[in-house]
Amino acid sequence: MDGKTNLVAASKKYSRYRSGSSDYLAMLANQFQEKTVQGIEKLPLSVKQANERYAKEKLNFQEGDAKVFNNQLLNSAEAVIL
């Protein structure tokens, strides 16, 4: 496992901002099925496509911008990878 995967294994919830890499998040969700994985992406079409292709109970994608502070996300994950 690489460093990112080890970090996820130790965490309860994993968020990735700019989730253009939805394939990677889907792989993590499959590998760590007890974890919740959330992707945050700026482009609405990318969010829609990722949710249509990969979303399941503990994997979802939402629209957002990693460069803009969002108080709702404060303390919402144990591991965050940009």
Residue pairs with C-beta under 8 A, 6 or more apart in sequence:
1 9
4 81
5 28
5 31
7 14
7 79
7 81
8 14
8 28
8 32
8 35
8 37
8 79
9 32
10 78
10 79
11 35
11 77
11 78
11 79
12 35
12 36
12 78
13 35
13 36
13 37
13 38
13 76
13 77
13 78
13 79
14 28
14 32
14 35
14 36
14 37
14 38
14 77
14 78
14 79
14 80
14 81
15 37
15 38
15 39
15 40
15 73
15 76
15 77
15 79
15 80
15 81
16 24
16 25
16 37
16 38
16 39
16 40
16 80
16 81
16 82
17 40
17 64
17 66
17 80
17 81
17 82
18 40
18 41
18 42
18 66
18 82
19 25
19 39
19 40
19 41
19 46
19 47
19 50
19 61
20 41
20 46
22 39
22 46
22 49
22 50
22 53
22 54
22 61
25 37
25 39
25 50
25 54
25 59
25 61
26 53
26 54
26 59
28 35
28 37
29 35
29 37
29 54
29 56
29 58
29 59
33 58
35 58
36 58
36 59
37 58
37 59
37 60
38 59
38 60
38 61
38 62
38 77
39 47
39 50
39 59
39 60
39 61
39 62
40 61
40 62
40 63
40 64
40 66
40 73
41 47
41 50
41 61
41 62
41 63
41 64
42 63
42 64
42 65
42 66
43 63
44 63
46 61
47 61
47 62
47 63
50 61
51 60
51 61
54 61
55 61
64 70
64 73
66 82
